[in-house]
Amino acid sequence: MLWQNAAMSAAAAFAYLDSRTERTGDEVSADRFRLIADKIEADPSLLSIPLANIERWLAQGHRSVKRLEGWRAMLLLRLVK
């Protein structure tokens, strides 16, 4: 394994990383977000779901008002485009 041989050359380390078959968490997350974006582009009405959640959380006195308002502004901007 890579971490068991401190003397491994950089070339060998990169070859090991290139040979791996498992995807990283970042790669999986990126694919997930691409799928979500594609789904929203196909049906922009889906943005009503997070907008309703934000409205509910604010009505319940959520303490991160500024962040929620920021998210709401970004979502509403997306609806306008």
Distance bins in CASP14 RR format, pairs under 12 A and 6 or more apart:
PFRMAT RR
TARGET T0000
AUTHOR 0000-0000-0000
RMODE 2
METHOD distances of the structure
MODEL  1
1 8 0 0 0 0 1 0 0 0 0 0 0
1 12 0 0 0 0 0 1 0 0 0 0 0
1 13 0 0 0 0 0 1 0 0 0 0 0
1 16 0 0 0 0 1 0 0 0 0 0 0
1 20 0 0 0 0 0 1 0 0 0 0 0
2 8 1 0 0 1 0 0 0 0 0 0 0
2 9 0 0 0 0 0 1 0 0 0 0 0
2 10 0 0 0 0 0 1 0 0 0 0 0
2 12 0 0 0 0 1 0 0 0 0 0 0
2 13 1 0 1 0 0 0 0 0 0 0 0
2 14 0 0 0 0 0 1 0 0 0 0 0
2 15 0 0 0 0 0 1 0 0 0 0 0
2 16 1 0 1 0 0 0 0 0 0 0 0
2 17 1 0 0 1 0 0 0 0 0 0 0
2 18 0 0 0 0 0 1 0 0 0 0 0
2 19 0 0 0 0 0 1 0 0 0 0 0
2 20 0 0 0 0 1 0 0 0 0 0 0
3 13 0 0 0 0 1 0 0 0 0 0 0
3 16 0 0 0 0 0 1 0 0 0 0 0
4 16 0 0 0 0 0 1 0 0 0 0 0
5 12 0 0 0 0 1 0 0 0 0 0 0
5 13 0 0 0 0 1 0 0 0 0 0 0
5 16 0 0 0 0 1 0 0 0 0 0 0
6 12 0 0 0 0 0 1 0 0 0 0 0
6 13 0 0 0 0 0 1 0 0 0 0 0
7 13 0 0 0 0 0 1 0 0 0 0 0
8 14 0 0 0 0 0 1 0 0 0 0 0
8 15 0 0 0 0 1 0 0 0 0 0 0
8 16 1 0 0 1 0 0 0 0 0 0 0
8 17 0 0 0 0 0 1 0 0 0 0 0
9 15 0 0 0 0 1 0 0 0 0 0 0
9 16 0 0 0 0 0 1 0 0 0 0 0
10 16 0 0 0 0 0 1 0 0 0 0 0
10 17 0 0 0 0 0 1 0 0 0 0 0
11 17 0 0 0 0 0 1 0 0 0 0 0
11 18 0 0 0 0 0 1 0 0 0 0 0
12 18 0 0 0 0 0 1 0 0 0 0 0
12 19 0 0 0 0 0 1 0 0 0 0 0
13 19 0 0 0 0 0 1 0 0 0 0 0
13 20 0 0 0 0 0 1 0 0 0 0 0
14 20 0 0 0 0 0 1 0 0 0 0 0
17 24 0 0 0 0 1 0 0 0 0 0 0
20 27 0 0 0 0 0 1 0 0 0 0 0
21 27 0 0 0 0 0 1 0 0 0 0 0
22 28 0 0 0 0 1 0 0 0 0 0 0
23 29 0 0 0 0 1 0 0 0 0 0 0
23 30 0 0 0 0 1 0 0 0 0 0 0
23 31 0 0 0 0 1 0 0 0 0 0 0
23 32 0 0 0 0 0 1 0 0 0 0 0
24 30 0 0 0 0 1 0 0 0 0 0 0
24 31 0 0 0 0 0 1 0 0 0 0 0
25 31 0 0 0 0 1 0 0 0 0 0 0
25 32 0 0 0 0 1 0 0 0 0 0 0
25 33 0 0 0 0 0 1 0 0 0 0 0
26 32 0 0 0 0 0 1 0 0 0 0 0
26 33 0 0 0 0 0 1 0 0 0 0 0
27 33 0 0 0 0 0 1 0 0 0 0 0
27 34 0 0 0 0 0 1 0 0 0 0 0
28 34 0 0 0 0 0 1 0 0 0 0 0
28 35 0 0 0 0 0 1 0 0 0 0 0
29 35 0 0 0 0 0 1 0 0 0 0 0
29 36 0 0 0 0 0 1 0 0 0 0 0
30 36 0 0 0 0 0 1 0 0 0 0 0
30 37 0 0 0 0 0 1 0 0 0 0 0
31 37 0 0 0 0 0 1 0 0 0 0 0
31 38 0 0 0 0 0 1 0 0 0 0 0
32 38 0 0 0 0 0 1 0 0 0 0 0
32 39 0 0 0 0 0 1 0 0 0 0 0
33 39 0 0 0 0 0 1 0 0 0 0 0
33 40 0 0 0 0 0 1 0 0 0 0 0
34 40 0 0 0 0 0 1 0 0 0 0 0
34 41 0 0 0 0 0 1 0 0 0 0 0
35 41 0 0 0 0 0 1 0 0 0 0 0
35 42 0 0 0 0 0 1 0 0 0 0 0
36 42 0 0 0 0 0 1 0 0 0 0 0
36 43 0 0 0 0 0 1 0 0 0 0 0
36 46 0 0 0 0 1 0 0 0 0 0 0
36 47 0 0 0 0 0 1 0 0 0 0 0
36 49 0 0 0 0 0 1 0 0 0 0 0
36 50 0 0 0 0 0 1 0 0 0 0 0
37 43 0 0 0 0 0 1 0 0 0 0 0
37 44 0 0 0 0 0 1 0 0 0 0 0
37 46 0 0 0 0 0 1 0 0 0 0 0
37 47 0 0 0 0 0 1 0 0 0 0 0
37 78 0 0 0 0 0 1 0 0 0 0 0
38 44 0 0 0 0 0 1 0 0 0 0 0
38 46 0 0 0 0 0 1 0 0 0 0 0
39 45 0 0 0 0 0 1 0 0 0 0 0
39 46 1 0 0 1 0 0 0 0 0 0 0
39 47 0 0 0 0 0 1 0 0 0 0 0
39 49 0 0 0 0 0 1 0 0 0 0 0
40 46 1 0 1 0 0 0 0 0 0 0 0
40 47 1 0 0 1 0 0 0 0 0 0 0
40 48 0 0 0 0 0 1 0 0 0 0 0
40 49 0 0 0 0 1 0 0 0 0 0 0
40 50 0 0 0 0 1 0 0 0 0 0 0
40 75 0 0 0 0 1 0 0 0 0 0 0
40 78 1 0 0 1 0 0 0 0 0 0 0
40 79 0 0 0 0 0 1 0 0 0 0 0
40 81 0 0 0 0 0 1 0 0 0 0 0
41 47 0 0 0 0 0 1 0 0 0 0 0
41 78 0 0 0 0 1 0 0 0 0 0 0
41 81 0 0 0 0 0 1 0 0 0 0 0
43 49 0 0 0 0 0 1 0 0 0 0 0
44 51 0 0 0 0 0 1 0 0 0 0 0
44 75 0 0 0 0 0 1 0 0 0 0 0
44 76 0 0 0 0 0 1 0 0 0 0 0
44 78 1 0 0 1 0 0 0 0 0 0 0
44 79 1 0 0 1 0 0 0 0 0 0 0
44 80 0 0 0 0 0 1 0 0 0 0 0
44 81 0 0 0 0 1 0 0 0 0 0 0
45 51 0 0 0 0 0 1 0 0 0 0 0
45 52 0 0 0 0 0 1 0 0 0 0 0
45 78 0 0 0 0 0 1 0 0 0 0 0
45 79 0 0 0 0 1 0 0 0 0 0 0
46 52 0 0 0 0 0 1 0 0 0 0 0
46 75 0 0 0 0 0 1 0 0 0 0 0
46 78 0 0 0 0 0 1 0 0 0 0 0
46 79 0 0 0 0 0 1 0 0 0 0 0
47 53 0 0 0 0 0 1 0 0 0 0 0
47 54 0 0 0 0 0 1 0 0 0 0 0
47 71 0 0 0 0 0 1 0 0 0 0 0
47 72 0 0 0 0 0 1 0 0 0 0 0
47 74 0 0 0 0 1 0 0 0 0 0 0
47 75 1 0 1 0 0 0 0 0 0 0 0
47 76 0 0 0 0 1 0 0 0 0 0 0
47 77 0 0 0 0 0 1 0 0 0 0 0
47 78 1 0 0 1 0 0 0 0 0 0 0
47 79 1 0 1 0 0 0 0 0 0 0 0
47 80 0 0 0 0 0 1 0 0 0 0 0
47 81 0 0 0 0 0 1 0 0 0 0 0
48 54 0 0 0 0 0 1 0 0 0 0 0
48 55 0 0 0 0 0 1 0 0 0 0 0
48 72 0 0 0 0 0 1 0 0 0 0 0
48 75 0 0 0 0 1 0 0 0 0 0 0
48 76 0 0 0 0 0 1 0 0 0 0 0
48 78 0 0 0 0 0 1 0 0 0 0 0
48 79 0 0 0 0 1 0 0 0 0 0 0
49 55 0 0 0 0 0 1 0 0 0 0 0
49 56 0 0 0 0 0 1 0 0 0 0 0
49 75 0 0 0 0 1 0 0 0 0 0 0
50 56 0 0 0 0 0 1 0 0 0 0 0
50 57 0 0 0 0 0 1 0 0 0 0 0
50 68 0 0 0 0 0 1 0 0 0 0 0
50 70 0 0 0 0 0 1 0 0 0 0 0
50 71 1 0 0 1 0 0 0 0 0 0 0
50 72 0 0 0 0 1 0 0 0 0 0 0
50 74 0 0 0 0 1 0 0 0 0 0 0
50 75 1 0 1 0 0 0 0 0 0 0 0
50 76 0 0 0 0 0 1 0 0 0 0 0
50 78 0 0 0 0 0 1 0 0 0 0 0
50 79 0 0 0 0 0 1 0 0 0 0 0
51 57 0 0 0 0 0 1 0 0 0 0 0
51 58 0 0 0 0 0 1 0 0 0 0 0
51 68 0 0 0 0 0 1 0 0 0 0 0
51 69 0 0 0 0 0 1 0 0 0 0 0
51 70 0 0 0 0 0 1 0 0 0 0 0
51 71 0 0 0 0 1 0 0 0 0 0 0
51 72 1 0 0 1 0 0 0 0 0 0 0
51 73 0 0 0 0 0 1 0 0 0 0 0
51 74 0 0 0 0 0 1 0 0 0 0 0
51 75 1 0 1 0 0 0 0 0 0 0 0
51 76 1 0 0 1 0 0 0 0 0 0 0
51 77 0 0 0 0 0 1 0 0 0 0 0
51 78 0 0 0 0 0 1 0 0 0 0 0
51 79 0 0 0 0 1 0 0 0 0 0 0
52 58 0 0 0 0 0 1 0 0 0 0 0
52 59 0 0 0 0 0 1 0 0 0 0 0
52 72 0 0 0 0 0 1 0 0 0 0 0
52 75 0 0 0 0 0 1 0 0 0 0 0
53 59 0 0 0 0 0 1 0 0 0 0 0
53 60 0 0 0 0 0 1 0 0 0 0 0
53 62 0 0 0 0 0 1 0 0 0 0 0
53 68 0 0 0 0 1 0 0 0 0 0 0
53 71 0 0 0 0 1 0 0 0 0 0 0
53 72 0 0 0 0 1 0 0 0 0 0 0
53 75 0 0 0 0 0 1 0 0 0 0 0
54 60 0 0 0 0 0 1 0 0 0 0 0
54 61 0 0 0 0 0 1 0 0 0 0 0
54 62 0 0 0 0 1 0 0 0 0 0 0
54 64 0 0 0 0 0 1 0 0 0 0 0
54 65 0 0 0 0 0 1 0 0 0 0 0
54 67 0 0 0 0 1 0 0 0 0 0 0
54 68 1 0 1 0 0 0 0 0 0 0 0
54 69 0 0 0 0 1 0 0 0 0 0 0
54 70 0 0 0 0 1 0 0 0 0 0 0
54 71 1 0 0 1 0 0 0 0 0 0 0
54 72 1 0 1 0 0 0 0 0 0 0 0
54 73 0 0 0 0 0 1 0 0 0 0 0
54 74 0 0 0 0 0 1 0 0 0 0 0
54 75 1 0 0 1 0 0 0 0 0 0 0
54 76 0 0 0 0 0 1 0 0 0 0 0
55 61 0 0 0 0 0 1 0 0 0 0 0
55 62 0 0 0 0 0 1 0 0 0 0 0
55 68 0 0 0 0 1 0 0 0 0 0 0
55 69 0 0 0 0 0 1 0 0 0 0 0
55 71 0 0 0 0 0 1 0 0 0 0 0
55 72 0 0 0 0 1 0 0 0 0 0 0
55 75 0 0 0 0 0 1 0 0 0 0 0
55 76 0 0 0 0 0 1 0 0 0 0 0
56 62 0 0 0 0 1 0 0 0 0 0 0
56 68 0 0 0 0 0 1 0 0 0 0 0
56 72 0 0 0 0 0 1 0 0 0 0 0
57 63 0 0 0 0 1 0 0 0 0 0 0
57 64 0 0 0 0 1 0 0 0 0 0 0
57 65 0 0 0 0 1 0 0 0 0 0 0
57 67 0 0 0 0 0 1 0 0 0 0 0
57 68 1 0 0 1 0 0 0 0 0 0 0
57 69 0 0 0 0 0 1 0 0 0 0 0
57 71 0 0 0 0 1 0 0 0 0 0 0
57 72 0 0 0 0 0 1 0 0 0 0 0
58 64 0 0 0 0 1 0 0 0 0 0 0
58 65 1 0 0 1 0 0 0 0 0 0 0
58 66 0 0 0 0 0 1 0 0 0 0 0
58 67 0 0 0 0 0 1 0 0 0 0 0
58 68 1 0 1 0 0 0 0 0 0 0 0
58 69 0 0 0 0 1 0 0 0 0 0 0
58 70 0 0 0 0 0 1 0 0 0 0 0
58 71 0 0 0 0 0 1 0 0 0 0 0
58 72 0 0 0 0 1 0 0 0 0 0 0
59 65 0 0 0 0 0 1 0 0 0 0 0
59 68 0 0 0 0 0 1 0 0 0 0 0
60 68 0 0 0 0 0 1 0 0 0 0 0
61 68 0 0 0 0 1 0 0 0 0 0 0
62 68 1 0 0 1 0 0 0 0 0 0 0
62 69 0 0 0 0 0 1 0 0 0 0 0
62 71 0 0 0 0 0 1 0 0 0 0 0
62 72 0 0 0 0 0 1 0 0 0 0 0
64 70 0 0 0 0 1 0 0 0 0 0 0
64 71 0 0 0 0 1 0 0 0 0 0 0
64 72 0 0 0 0 0 1 0 0 0 0 0
65 71 0 0 0 0 0 1 0 0 0 0 0
65 72 0 0 0 0 0 1 0 0 0 0 0
66 72 0 0 0 0 0 1 0 0 0 0 0
66 73 0 0 0 0 0 1 0 0 0 0 0
67 73 0 0 0 0 0 1 0 0 0 0 0
67 74 0 0 0 0 0 1 0 0 0 0 0
68 74 0 0 0 0 0 1 0 0 0 0 0
68 75 0 0 0 0 0 1 0 0 0 0 0
69 75 0 0 0 0 0 1 0 0 0 0 0
69 76 0 0 0 0 0 1 0 0 0 0 0
70 76 0 0 0 0 1 0 0 0 0 0 0
70 77 0 0 0 0 1 0 0 0 0 0 0
71 77 0 0 0 0 0 1 0 0 0 0 0
71 78 0 0 0 0 0 1 0 0 0 0 0
72 78 0 0 0 0 0 1 0 0 0 0 0
72 79 0 0 0 0 0 1 0 0 0 0 0
73 79 0 0 0 0 0 1 0 0 0 0 0
73 80 0 0 0 0 0 1 0 0 0 0 0
74 80 0 0 0 0 0 1 0 0 0 0 0
74 81 0 0 0 0 0 1 0 0 0 0 0
75 81 0 0 0 0 0 1 0 0 0 0 0
END
